[in-house]
């Protein structure tokens, strides 16, 4: 029987990564009382559902009394050894007191230890002689994630000692449980609500991909007016059942003059329409004899043009998808993992693009047009909140914008660990 002892972390992936790579029969978590209360249910549910761990135990430990910690752990170690269990210590995410305790007990009982470099998906195996844990090694294991390439699919094992020893990789049965976006969100206690997925937040085929790339070029040419243009189309250019729009020129001019948004120039409106016609997004464009008419290429393109931000989101999705294991656009995240909670009220957030590479998620927010100071702050704090809730300290965060934002907010983004990308 394979038994793993580990420190209960507030980062869910640190609690389950060993069981996602090896067949573990019993997991014994040692942690602070408050962490057990907050982490127990979701950790236990995940391990039973996806990793087939039969026995899971949570034991509270003192956060300051080393002798008390050693006494509790010795009792559990001797219990497992009396059952002839194959015992391993996982020190991934462990705090200083726990690391000291595991190191002492590893020497005492000659028990192999390991930890995972989550960013690289690499197993680091140690033994009692090799473990001299210090701040330099901790910094090495937790180096800047922005510079690390994540590859959880290679048999990544590193031995931090010169002697051959039998660690978990040479004794336990390997059983890889792939990480997915659904598992990631569930691991953090939430769930993806697919019922709220919009039809336009999809790229079903190559033709749709080409359409998005062409419209994005038009959007980039007219970035300042794109959102007002989209709003004007939505409010004044409803098509018939065949996707055709017929309007008198006087009606269009009056609507532009009366519009409350920035698009009041007939010349700019016609210019954007002509560029979209050249891109093939709208067909049969005619502007003559006091009449204005055109046809949306299809229903999806009408949706793209009516929803001003969707093109930036879909373009970002296509870019991100190319170097991710999994990528989704327009993802609705339910905070408590229960759809349609009490009185039908759910706490939800929509993340524009969500991707996964190895064990590392990327949360991406897309904002088109010029952002006001308040909009900048809201975008930064909303992204940071959602990424922290569903990705923890390993999450990457990116805000994609179409217009430069003030240097003050650029610095704030840097402080919050948010990458800014200007499209």
C-alpha positions as a Markdown table, in Angstrom:
| # | Residue | x | y | z |
|---|---|---|---|---|
| 1 | Unk | 0.0 | 0.0 | 0.0 |
| 2 | Unk | 1.4 | 3.4 | -1.0 |
| 3 | Unk | 0.9 | 6.1 | 1.6 |
| 4 | Unk | 1.8 | 9.7 | 1.2 |
| 5 | Unk | 2.2 | 12.2 | 4.0 |
| 6 | Unk | 2.0 | 15.8 | 3.1 |
| 7 | Unk | 1.4 | 19.3 | 4.3 |
| 8 | Unk | -2.1 | 20.6 | 3.6 |
| 9 | Unk | -1.6 | 23.7 | 1.4 |
| 10 | Unk | -4.0 | 26.6 | 0.6 |
| 11 | Unk | -3.0 | 26.0 | -3.0 |
| 12 | Unk | -5.2 | 23.1 | -4.3 |
| 13 | Unk | -2.8 | 21.8 | -6.9 |
| 14 | Unk | -0.1 | 21.3 | -4.3 |
| 15 | Unk | -2.4 | 18.9 | -2.4 |
| 16 | Unk | -3.3 | 16.7 | -5.4 |
| 17 | Unk | -0.4 | 16.7 | -7.8 |
| 18 | Unk | 1.3 | 13.6 | -6.4 |
| 19 | Unk | -2.0 | 11.6 | -6.7 |
| 20 | Unk | -2.4 | 12.9 | -10.2 |
| 21 | Unk | 0.9 | 11.2 | -11.2 |
| 22 | Unk | 1.0 | 8.1 | -9.0 |
| 23 | Unk | -1.4 | 5.5 | -7.7 |
| 24 | Unk | -1.7 | 6.5 | -4.0 |
| 25 | Unk | -3.8 | 4.4 | -1.7 |
| 26 | Unk | -3.8 | 6.6 | 1.3 |
| 27 | Unk | -3.1 | 10.3 | 1.8 |
| 28 | Unk | -2.5 | 11.8 | 5.2 |
| 29 | Unk | -2.6 | 15.6 | 5.3 |
| 30 | Unk | -1.1 | 17.6 | 8.2 |
| 31 | Unk | -2.2 | 21.2 | 8.5 |
| 32 | Unk | -3.5 | 24.1 | 10.4 |
| 33 | Unk | -7.0 | 23.7 | 11.8 |
| 34 | Unk | -8.4 | 26.7 | 9.8 |
| 35 | Unk | -6.9 | 25.3 | 6.5 |
| 36 | Unk | -8.4 | 21.9 | 7.1 |
| 37 | Unk | -11.8 | 23.6 | 7.5 |
| 38 | Unk | -11.4 | 25.5 | 4.2 |
| 39 | Unk | -9.7 | 22.9 | 2.1 |
| 40 | Unk | -10.9 | 19.5 | 3.3 |
| 41 | Unk | -14.2 | 19.1 | 1.3 |
| 42 | Unk | -12.9 | 20.2 | -2.1 |
| 43 | Unk | -9.6 | 18.3 | -1.7 |
| 44 | Unk | -11.3 | 15.1 | -0.7 |
| 45 | Unk | -13.9 | 15.3 | -3.5 |
| 46 | Unk | -11.3 | 15.9 | -6.1 |
| 47 | Unk | -9.0 | 13.0 | -4.9 |
| 48 | Unk | -11.8 | 10.5 | -4.7 |
| 49 | Unk | -13.4 | 11.5 | -8.0 |
| 50 | Unk | -10.3 | 11.8 | -10.2 |
| 51 | Unk | -7.4 | 10.1 | -8.5 |
| 52 | Unk | -9.2 | 7.1 | -6.9 |
| 53 | Unk | -7.5 | 7.6 | -3.5 |
| 54 | Unk | -9.3 | 5.2 | -1.1 |
| 55 | Unk | -8.3 | 6.7 | 2.2 |
| 56 | Unk | -7.9 | 10.5 | 3.0 |
| 57 | Unk | -7.1 | 11.7 | 6.5 |
| 58 | Unk | -6.7 | 15.3 | 7.8 |
| 59 | Unk | -4.8 | 15.9 | 11.0 |
| 60 | Unk | -4.4 | 19.3 | 12.7 |
| 61 | Unk | -1.0 | 20.4 | 13.8 |
| 62 | Unk | 0.4 | 23.2 | 15.9 |
| 63 | Unk | 1.8 | 26.0 | 13.8 |
| 64 | Unk | 4.5 | 26.9 | 16.3 |
| 65 | Unk | 5.4 | 23.8 | 18.5 |
| 66 | Unk | 7.9 | 21.6 | 16.8 |
| 67 | Unk | 7.9 | 18.9 | 19.5 |
| 68 | Unk | 4.1 | 18.6 | 19.3 |
| 69 | Unk | 4.3 | 18.3 | 15.5 |
| 70 | Unk | 7.0 | 15.6 | 15.7 |
| 71 | Unk | 5.0 | 13.7 | 18.3 |
| 72 | Unk | 1.8 | 13.6 | 16.2 |
| 73 | Unk | 3.7 | 12.7 | 13.0 |
| 74 | Unk | 5.7 | 9.9 | 14.6 |
| 75 | Unk | 2.5 | 8.3 | 15.9 |
| 76 | Unk | 1.1 | 8.2 | 12.4 |
| 77 | Unk | 4.3 | 7.1 | 10.7 |
| 78 | Unk | 4.7 | 4.2 | 13.1 |
| 79 | Unk | 1.1 | 3.2 | 12.5 |
| 80 | Unk | 1.6 | 3.1 | 8.8 |
| 81 | Unk | 4.9 | 1.3 | 9.0 |
| 82 | Unk | 3.3 | -1.4 | 11.2 |
| 83 | Unk | 1.0 | -2.1 | 8.3 |
| 84 | Unk | 4.0 | -2.6 | 6.0 |
| 85 | Unk | 3.0 | 0.5 | 4.0 |
| 86 | Unk | 5.3 | 2.1 | 1.5 |
| 87 | Unk | 5.6 | 5.6 | 2.9 |
| 88 | Unk | 6.6 | 8.8 | 1.2 |
| 89 | Unk | 6.8 | 12.4 | 2.3 |
| 90 | Unk | 5.5 | 15.1 | -0.2 |
| 91 | Unk | 6.8 | 18.5 | 0.9 |
| 92 | Unk | 5.4 | 20.5 | -2.0 |
| 93 | Unk | 4.2 | 23.9 | -0.6 |
| 94 | Unk | 5.3 | 23.1 | 2.9 |
| 95 | Unk | 5.9 | 25.8 | 5.4 |
| 96 | Unk | 9.2 | 26.1 | 7.4 |
| 97 | Unk | 8.1 | 24.3 | 10.5 |
| 98 | Unk | 6.7 | 21.4 | 8.5 |
| 99 | Unk | 9.8 | 21.2 | 6.4 |
| 100 | Unk | 12.0 | 20.9 | 9.5 |
| 101 | Unk | 9.7 | 18.2 | 10.8 |
| 102 | Unk | 9.7 | 16.2 | 7.6 |
| 103 | Unk | 13.4 | 16.5 | 7.2 |
| 104 | Unk | 14.0 | 15.2 | 10.8 |
| 105 | Unk | 11.6 | 12.4 | 10.4 |
| 106 | Unk | 12.9 | 11.4 | 7.0 |
| 107 | Unk | 16.3 | 10.9 | 8.5 |
| 108 | Unk | 14.9 | 9.1 | 11.5 |
| 109 | Unk | 12.8 | 6.7 | 9.5 |
| 110 | Unk | 14.8 | 6.7 | 6.3 |
| 111 | Unk | 11.7 | 7.8 | 4.4 |
| 112 | Unk | 12.1 | 9.2 | 0.9 |
| 113 | Unk | 10.8 | 12.7 | 0.2 |
| 114 | Unk | 9.8 | 14.5 | -3.0 |
| 115 | Unk | 8.3 | 17.8 | -4.1 |
| 116 | Unk | 6.9 | 19.2 | -7.4 |
| 117 | Unk | 8.0 | 22.2 | -9.3 |
| 118 | Unk | 4.5 | 23.1 | -10.3 |
| 119 | Unk | 5.5 | 25.5 | -13.0 |
| 120 | Unk | 7.5 | 22.9 | -14.9 |
| 121 | Unk | 5.5 | 19.9 | -13.8 |
| 122 | Unk | 8.7 | 18.3 | -12.6 |
| 123 | Unk | 9.1 | 15.8 | -9.8 |
| 124 | Unk | 12.1 | 16.6 | -7.5 |
| 125 | Unk | 13.1 | 13.6 | -5.4 |
| 126 | Unk | 15.1 | 13.9 | -2.2 |
| 127 | Unk | 16.4 | 11.8 | 0.6 |
| 128 | Unk | 17.5 | 12.5 | 4.1 |
| 129 | Unk | 21.1 | 13.0 | 3.2 |
| 130 | Unk | 20.4 | 15.4 | 0.4 |
| 131 | Unk | 17.8 | 17.6 | 2.1 |
| 132 | Unk | 19.4 | 20.8 | 3.4 |
| 133 | Unk | 16.5 | 23.0 | 2.6 |
| 134 | Unk | 17.3 | 26.7 | 2.5 |
| 135 | Unk | 16.1 | 29.9 | 1.0 |
| 136 | Unk | 18.3 | 29.5 | -2.0 |
| 137 | Unk | 16.6 | 26.3 | -3.0 |
| 138 | Unk | 13.2 | 27.6 | -2.3 |
| 139 | Unk | 13.9 | 30.5 | -4.6 |
| 140 | Unk | 15.1 | 28.0 | -7.2 |
| 141 | Unk | 11.9 | 26.0 | -7.0 |
| 142 | Unk | 9.7 | 29.0 | -7.1 |
| 143 | Unk | 11.5 | 31.0 | -9.8 |
| 144 | Unk | 9.7 | 33.5 | -11.9 |
| 145 | Unk | 6.9 | 31.6 | -13.6 |
| 146 | Unk | 6.8 | 34.0 | -16.5 |
| 147 | Unk | 10.2 | 32.6 | -17.6 |
| 148 | Unk | 9.3 | 29.0 | -17.2 |
| 149 | Unk | 8.0 | 26.7 | -19.9 |
| 150 | Unk | 5.4 | 24.4 | -18.5 |
| 151 | Unk | 5.4 | 20.8 | -19.7 |
| 152 | Unk | 3.6 | 18.4 | -17.4 |
| 153 | Unk | 3.6 | 15.6 | -19.9 |
| 154 | Unk | 7.3 | 14.7 | -19.9 |
| 155 | Unk | 8.5 | 12.1 | -17.4 |
| 156 | Unk | 10.2 | 15.0 | -15.5 |
| 157 | Unk | 12.2 | 13.6 | -12.6 |
| 158 | Unk | 15.2 | 15.2 | -10.9 |
| 159 | Unk | 17.2 | 13.7 | -8.1 |
| 160 | Unk | 18.7 | 16.2 | -5.7 |
| 161 | Unk | 21.3 | 13.8 | -4.4 |
| 162 | Unk | 24.3 | 11.9 | -5.7 |
| 163 | Unk | 23.4 | 8.5 | -4.3 |
| 164 | Unk | 20.9 | 6.2 | -5.9 |
| 165 | Unk | 17.8 | 5.8 | -3.8 |
| 166 | Unk | 14.4 | 4.4 | -4.1 |
| 167 | Unk | 11.9 | 7.3 | -4.2 |
| 168 | Unk | 8.3 | 7.3 | -5.2 |
| 169 | Unk | 9.0 | 7.3 | -9.0 |
| 170 | Unk | 10.8 | 3.9 | -8.7 |
| 171 | Unk | 8.3 | 2.3 | -6.3 |
| 172 | Unk | 4.8 | 3.6 | -6.8 |
| 173 | Unk | 2.7 | 2.7 | -9.9 |
| 174 | Unk | 2.6 | 5.6 | -12.3 |
| 175 | Unk | -0.9 | 6.8 | -13.2 |
| 176 | Unk | -1.2 | 10.1 | -14.9 |
| 177 | Unk | -4.5 | 12.1 | -14.4 |
| 178 | Unk | -4.4 | 14.9 | -17.0 |
| 179 | Unk | -5.4 | 18.4 | -15.8 |
| 180 | Unk | -8.2 | 20.1 | -17.6 |
| 181 | Unk | -9.9 | 23.4 | -17.3 |
| 182 | Unk | -13.0 | 21.7 | -15.8 |
| 183 | Unk | -10.8 | 19.9 | -13.2 |
| 184 | Unk | -8.9 | 23.1 | -12.5 |
| 185 | Unk | -12.1 | 25.1 | -11.6 |
| 186 | Unk | -13.6 | 22.2 | -9.7 |
| 187 | Unk | -10.3 | 21.8 | -7.7 |
| 188 | Unk | -10.8 | 25.4 | -6.6 |
| 189 | Unk | -14.4 | 24.7 | -5.5 |
| 190 | Unk | -16.2 | 26.2 | -8.6 |
| 191 | Unk | -17.7 | 25.0 | -11.8 |
| 192 | Unk | -17.9 | 26.2 | -15.4 |
| 193 | Unk | -21.5 | 27.0 | -16.4 |
| 194 | Unk | -21.8 | 25.9 | -20.0 |
| 195 | Unk | -25.5 | 26.9 | -20.2 |
| 196 | Unk | -24.4 | 30.6 | -20.3 |
| 197 | Unk | -22.0 | 30.1 | -23.2 |
| 198 | Unk | -22.9 | 32.5 | -26.1 |
| 199 | Unk | -23.2 | 31.1 | -29.6 |
| 200 | Unk | -20.9 | 33.8 | -31.0 |
| 201 | Unk | -18.1 | 32.8 | -28.5 |
| 202 | Unk | -17.0 | 29.9 | -30.7 |
| 203 | Unk | -14.9 | 29.3 | -33.8 |
| 204 | Unk | -16.4 | 26.2 | -35.3 |
| 205 | Unk | -14.4 | 26.0 | -38.6 |
| 206 | Unk | -11.6 | 27.4 | -40.7 |
| 207 | Unk | -13.9 | 29.8 | -42.5 |
| 208 | Unk | -15.0 | 31.3 | -39.1 |
| 209 | Unk | -11.3 | 31.7 | -38.2 |
| 210 | Unk | -10.5 | 33.5 | -41.4 |
| 211 | Unk | -13.5 | 35.8 | -40.9 |
| 212 | Unk | -12.4 | 36.7 | -37.4 |
| 213 | Unk | -8.9 | 37.5 | -38.5 |
| 214 | Unk | -10.2 | 39.7 | -41.4 |
| 215 | Unk | -12.6 | 41.6 | -39.1 |
| 216 | Unk | -9.9 | 42.0 | -36.5 |
| 217 | Unk | -7.8 | 43.9 | -39.1 |
| 218 | Unk | -10.8 | 46.3 | -39.7 |
| 219 | Unk | -11.2 | 46.7 | -36.0 |
| 220 | Unk | -7.5 | 47.6 | -35.6 |
| 221 | Unk | -7.8 | 50.3 | -38.3 |
| 222 | Unk | -10.8 | 51.8 | -36.5 |
| 223 | Unk | -10.1 | 50.9 | -32.9 |
| 224 | Unk | -11.2 | 54.2 | -31.4 |
| 225 | Unk | -14.6 | 54.0 | -33.2 |
| 226 | Unk | -15.1 | 50.2 | -33.1 |
| 227 | Unk | -17.3 | 50.0 | -30.0 |
| 228 | Unk | -19.5 | 53.0 | -31.0 |
| 229 | Unk | -19.8 | 51.5 | -34.5 |
| 230 | Unk | -20.9 | 48.2 | -33.1 |
| 231 | Unk | -23.4 | 49.8 | -30.8 |
| 232 | Unk | -24.8 | 51.8 | -33.7 |
| 233 | Unk | -25.3 | 48.7 | -35.8 |
| 234 | Unk | -27.0 | 46.9 | -33.0 |
| 235 | Unk | -29.4 | 49.7 | -32.4 |
| 236 | Unk | -30.1 | 50.9 | -35.9 |
| 237 | Unk | -29.3 | 48.1 | -38.4 |
| 238 | Unk | -31.5 | 45.1 | -37.6 |
| 239 | Unk | -31.7 | 42.8 | -40.6 |
| 240 | Unk | -34.6 | 40.8 | -42.0 |
| 241 | Unk | -34.7 | 37.0 | -41.9 |
| 242 | Unk | -32.2 | 36.7 | -44.7 |
| 243 | Unk | -29.7 | 39.0 | -43.0 |
| 244 | Unk | -30.4 | 42.0 | -45.3 |
| 245 | Unk | -30.6 | 45.6 | -44.1 |
| 246 | Unk | -32.4 | 48.3 | -46.0 |
| 247 | Unk | -32.3 | 51.9 | -44.8 |
| 248 | Unk | -32.9 | 55.4 | -46.3 |
| 249 | Unk | -29.8 | 57.5 | -46.2 |
| 250 | Unk | -31.7 | 60.2 | -44.4 |
| 251 | Unk | -32.6 | 57.7 | -41.7 |
| 252 | Unk | -29.0 | 56.7 | -41.2 |
| 253 | Unk | -27.8 | 60.3 | -41.1 |
| 254 | Unk | -30.5 | 61.2 | -38.5 |
| 255 | Unk | -29.6 | 58.2 | -36.4 |
| 256 | Unk | -26.0 | 59.2 | -36.5 |
| 257 | Unk | -26.8 | 62.8 | -35.5 |
| 258 | Unk | -29.0 | 61.7 | -32.7 |
| 259 | Unk | -26.6 | 59.0 | -31.4 |
| 260 | Unk | -25.3 | 59.4 | -27.9 |
| 261 | Unk | -22.0 | 57.6 | -28.7 |
| 262 | Unk | -18.8 | 58.9 | -30.4 |
| 263 | Unk | -19.8 | 57.8 | -33.9 |
| 264 | Unk | -21.5 | 60.8 | -35.3 |
| 265 | Unk | -19.5 | 61.0 | -38.6 |
| 266 | Unk | -21.3 | 59.6 | -41.6 |
| 267 | Unk | -17.9 | 59.5 | -43.4 |
| 268 | Unk | -16.4 | 57.3 | -40.6 |
| 269 | Unk | -19.4 | 55.0 | -40.6 |
| 270 | Unk | -19.3 | 54.5 | -44.4 |
| 271 | Unk | -15.5 | 54.0 | -44.2 |
| 272 | Unk | -15.9 | 51.2 | -41.7 |
| 273 | Unk | -18.7 | 49.6 | -43.7 |
| 274 | Unk | -16.6 | 49.7 | -46.9 |
| 275 | Unk | -13.6 | 48.1 | -45.1 |
| 276 | Unk | -15.9 | 45.3 | -43.8 |
| 277 | Unk | -17.3 | 44.8 | -47.3 |
| 278 | Unk | -13.7 | 44.5 | -48.6 |
| 279 | Unk | -13.0 | 41.9 | -45.9 |
| 280 | Unk | -16.1 | 39.9 | -47.0 |
| 281 | Unk | -17.9 | 40.3 | -43.6 |
| 282 | Unk | -20.8 | 42.2 | -45.2 |
| 283 | Unk | -22.1 | 41.6 | -48.8 |
| 284 | Unk | -24.0 | 43.5 | -51.4 |
| 285 | Unk | -23.1 | 46.9 | -49.9 |
| 286 | Unk | -24.8 | 49.7 | -51.8 |
| 287 | Unk | -25.0 | 53.4 | -51.0 |
| 288 | Unk | -26.7 | 55.3 | -53.8 |
| 289 | Unk | -29.9 | 57.2 | -54.7 |
| 290 | Unk | -30.6 | 58.1 | -51.1 |
| 291 | Unk | -30.6 | 54.4 | -50.1 |
| 292 | Unk | -28.3 | 52.3 | -48.0 |
| 293 | Unk | -28.3 | 48.5 | -48.0 |
| 294 | Unk | -26.1 | 45.5 | -47.3 |
| 295 | Unk | -26.3 | 41.9 | -46.1 |
| 296 | Unk | -24.5 | 40.3 | -43.2 |
| 297 | Unk | -22.4 | 37.3 | -44.5 |
| 298 | Unk | -24.0 | 35.0 | -41.9 |
| 299 | Unk | -25.6 | 35.0 | -38.4 |
| 300 | Unk | -22.3 | 34.6 | -36.7 |
| 301 | Unk | -20.7 | 37.7 | -38.3 |
| 302 | Unk | -23.8 | 39.7 | -37.4 |
| 303 | Unk | -23.2 | 38.6 | -33.8 |
| 304 | Unk | -19.5 | 39.5 | -34.0 |
| 305 | Unk | -20.3 | 43.0 | -35.3 |
| 306 | Unk | -23.1 | 43.6 | -32.9 |
| 307 | Unk | -21.0 | 42.7 | -29.9 |
| 308 | Unk | -18.1 | 45.1 | -30.1 |
| 309 | Unk | -15.7 | 43.2 | -27.8 |
| 310 | Unk | -16.2 | 39.7 | -29.2 |
| 311 | Unk | -13.7 | 40.1 | -32.1 |
| 312 | Unk | -10.9 | 41.0 | -29.7 |
| 313 | Unk | -11.8 | 38.1 | -27.4 |
| 314 | Unk | -12.0 | 35.6 | -30.3 |
| 315 | Unk | -8.8 | 36.8 | -31.9 |
| 316 | Unk | -7.0 | 36.5 | -28.5 |
| 317 | Unk | -8.5 | 33.0 | -28.1 |
| 318 | Unk | -7.1 | 32.0 | -31.5 |
| 319 | Unk | -3.6 | 33.3 | -30.5 |
| 320 | Unk | -3.7 | 31.6 | -27.1 |
| 321 | Unk | -5.0 | 28.3 | -28.4 |
| 322 | Unk | -1.9 | 27.9 | -30.5 |
| 323 | Unk | 0.3 | 27.3 | -27.5 |
| 324 | Unk | -2.1 | 25.8 | -24.9 |
| 325 | Unk | -3.2 | 22.3 | -24.0 |
| 326 | Unk | -6.7 | 23.6 | -23.7 |
| 327 | Unk | -8.3 | 27.0 | -24.3 |
| 328 | Unk | -11.8 | 28.4 | -24.0 |
| 329 | Unk | -13.5 | 31.7 | -24.8 |
| 330 | Unk | -16.3 | 33.4 | -22.9 |
| 331 | Unk | -16.1 | 31.2 | -19.8 |
| 332 | Unk | -18.7 | 31.6 | -17.0 |
| 333 | Unk | -17.3 | 30.6 | -13.6 |
| 334 | Unk | -19.7 | 29.8 | -10.8 |
| 335 | Unk | -18.0 | 30.5 | -7.4 |
| 336 | Unk | -19.5 | 27.9 | -5.2 |
| 337 | Unk | -19.7 | 25.0 | -7.6 |
| 338 | Unk | -23.5 | 24.7 | -7.3 |
| 339 | Unk | -25.4 | 25.9 | -10.4 |
| 340 | Unk | -28.7 | 27.6 | -9.6 |
| 341 | Unk | -28.0 | 28.1 | -5.9 |
| 342 | Unk | -30.5 | 29.2 | -3.3 |
| 343 | Unk | -33.4 | 31.2 | -4.9 |
| 344 | Unk | -31.7 | 30.7 | -8.3 |
| 345 | Unk | -28.9 | 33.2 | -7.4 |
| 346 | Unk | -25.4 | 32.3 | -8.4 |
| 347 | Unk | -22.2 | 34.2 | -8.0 |
| 348 | Unk | -20.7 | 34.3 | -11.4 |
| 349 | Unk | -17.8 | 35.8 | -13.3 |
| 350 | Unk | -17.1 | 35.7 | -17.0 |
| 351 | Unk | -13.5 | 35.4 | -18.0 |
| 352 | Unk | -12.9 | 36.3 | -21.7 |
| 353 | Unk | -10.3 | 33.7 | -22.4 |
| 354 | Unk | -9.1 | 30.9 | -20.1 |
| 355 | Unk | -6.3 | 28.6 | -21.1 |
| 356 | Unk | -4.2 | 25.8 | -19.6 |
| 357 | Unk | -0.7 | 24.6 | -20.2 |
| 358 | Unk | 0.4 | 21.8 | -18.0 |
| 359 | Unk | -0.8 | 22.7 | -14.5 |
| 360 | Unk | -0.7 | 26.5 | -15.2 |
| 361 | Unk | -3.9 | 28.4 | -16.1 |
| 362 | Unk | -3.9 | 31.8 | -17.8 |
| 363 | Unk | -6.8 | 34.2 | -17.1 |
| 364 | Unk | -7.1 | 36.7 | -19.9 |
| 365 | Unk | -9.4 | 39.8 | -19.9 |
| 366 | Unk | -10.0 | 41.7 | -23.2 |
| 367 | Unk | -11.0 | 45.4 | -23.3 |
| 368 | Unk | -11.5 | 47.2 | -26.6 |
| 369 | Unk | -11.7 | 50.9 | -27.0 |
| 370 | Unk | -10.2 | 53.7 | -24.8 |
| 371 | Unk | -10.6 | 52.9 | -21.1 |
| 372 | Unk | -11.4 | 55.5 | -18.5 |
| 373 | Unk | -9.4 | 55.5 | -15.2 |
| 374 | Unk | -12.3 | 53.8 | -13.4 |
| 375 | Unk | -12.6 | 51.2 | -16.2 |
| 376 | Unk | -8.9 | 50.5 | -16.0 |
| 377 | Unk | -9.0 | 49.9 | -12.2 |
| 378 | Unk | -12.1 | 47.8 | -12.5 |
| 379 | Unk | -10.6 | 45.6 | -15.2 |
| 380 | Unk | -7.4 | 45.1 | -13.2 |
| 381 | Unk | -9.1 | 44.2 | -9.9 |
| 382 | Unk | -11.7 | 42.0 | -11.5 |
| 383 | Unk | -9.1 | 40.0 | -13.3 |
| 384 | Unk | -6.9 | 39.7 | -10.2 |
| 385 | Unk | -9.8 | 38.6 | -8.1 |
| 386 | Unk | -11.1 | 35.9 | -10.5 |
| 387 | Unk | -7.6 | 34.6 | -11.2 |
| 388 | Unk | -6.8 | 34.4 | -7.5 |
| 389 | Unk | -10.1 | 32.6 | -6.8 |
| 390 | Unk | -9.8 | 30.0 | -9.5 |
| 391 | Unk | -6.0 | 29.8 | -10.2 |
| 392 | Unk | -4.3 | 30.7 | -7.0 |
| 393 | Unk | -0.6 | 31.8 | -6.9 |
| 394 | Unk | 0.2 | 29.8 | -10.0 |
| 395 | Unk | -2.2 | 31.6 | -12.3 |
| 396 | Unk | -1.0 | 33.9 | -15.1 |
| 397 | Unk | -3.0 | 37.0 | -15.7 |
| 398 | Unk | -3.2 | 39.1 | -18.8 |
| 399 | Unk | -5.1 | 42.2 | -19.8 |
| 400 | Unk | -5.4 | 42.7 | -23.5 |
| 401 | Unk | -6.3 | 46.2 | -24.7 |
| 402 | Unk | -6.6 | 48.1 | -28.0 |
| 403 | Unk | -5.6 | 51.5 | -26.6 |
| 404 | Unk | -2.6 | 52.5 | -24.4 |
| 405 | Unk | -3.6 | 52.9 | -20.8 |
| 406 | Unk | -2.1 | 55.5 | -18.4 |
| 407 | Unk | 1.3 | 54.8 | -17.0 |
| 408 | Unk | -0.1 | 54.9 | -13.5 |
| 409 | Unk | -2.3 | 51.8 | -14.3 |
| 410 | Unk | 0.6 | 50.2 | -16.2 |
| 411 | Unk | 2.6 | 50.3 | -12.9 |
| 412 | Unk | -0.4 | 49.1 | -10.9 |
| 413 | Unk | -0.8 | 46.1 | -13.3 |
| 414 | Unk | 2.9 | 45.3 | -12.8 |
| 415 | Unk | 2.5 | 45.3 | -9.0 |
| 416 | Unk | -0.5 | 42.9 | -9.4 |
| 417 | Unk | 1.5 | 40.6 | -11.6 |
| 418 | Unk | -0.8 | 41.3 | -14.6 |
| 419 | Unk | 0.7 | 41.3 | -18.0 |
| 420 | Unk | -0.5 | 44.1 | -20.3 |
| 421 | Unk | -0.7 | 43.4 | -24.1 |
| 422 | Unk | -1.6 | 46.1 | -26.6 |
| 423 | Unk | -3.3 | 44.7 | -29.7 |
